[in-house]
């Protein structure tokens, strides 16, 4: 299964002065704020999303429609250092997750899930990276 949707929850969100955030903003349509089930931890100056089954564990972020999905995802995979050619285990895995838009509609979107041990990493309780 594939998707042209991308859910971002950290430094790729709008307003970040980062080359990859600017690349995304220039080649994707912002669809609105969204959430996915999960927990956030603060890795360094950036967050990591962890899967969670608890209904109260929500990560808040932004949903985009990618104009050229394969090319953009390849660039973002390089930035996140995941996928082919990177030593395993990679820090992130790109996975399809269920996201819920502000209007309650749900759909599948790609996101980057943190894949390294989280022992000792602080949790971002609000699920909002911008509020940590």
ZIVENWO-V976192 format. One record per residue. PHI is phi in degrees with one decimal (999 if undefined). Layout:
phi=[PHI | PHI]
This chain:
phi=[999 | -132.3 | -154.4 | -102.2 | -101.6 | -135.7 | -101.8 | -119.3 | -137.9 | -138.9 | -71.9 | -91.0 | -69.8 | -57.6 | 95.1 | -81.6 | -88.0 | -138.3 | -54.2 | -73.7 | -66.4 | -67.9 | -59.4 | -62.5 | -61.1 | -82.8 | -129.2 | -150.6 | -96.7 | -72.1 | -97.6 | 132.5 | -74.3 | -153.9 | -132.6 | -139.1 | -72.7 | 163.0 | -125.5 | -110.7 | -122.1 | -92.3 | -81.1 | -140.1 | -95.2 | -141.8 | -96.4 | -130.1 | -93.9 | -118.8 | -63.8 | -151.1 | -96.7 | -71.2 | -61.8 | -85.8 | -87.6 | -124.7 | -107.2 | -98.4 | -161.5 | -129.2 | -110.1 | -125.3 | -104.6 | -80.7 | -74.0 | -130.4 | -53.5 | -61.6 | -67.5 | -64.7 | -64.2 | -62.8 | -63.9 | -68.0 | -60.7 | -63.2 | -61.6 | -83.5 | 54.6 | -133.0 | 99.2 | -59.1 | 92.0 | -102.6 | -63.2 | -94.1 | -79.4 | -74.9 | -63.5 | -127.0 | -123.1 | -84.6 | -136.7 | -83.2 | -130.7 | -83.2 | -118.8 | -116.4 | -79.5 | -58.8 | -84.3 | 93.9 | -68.4 | -116.1 | -157.6 | -87.7 | -147.4 | -73.3 | -152.4 | -107.0 | -101.5 | -68.6 | -128.1 | -106.0 | -57.2 | -113.2 | -54.9 | 86.0 | -82.8 | -71.3 | -84.5 | -92.5 | -59.0 | -73.8 | 75.6 | -119.4 | -57.4 | -67.3 | -101.2 | -74.4]
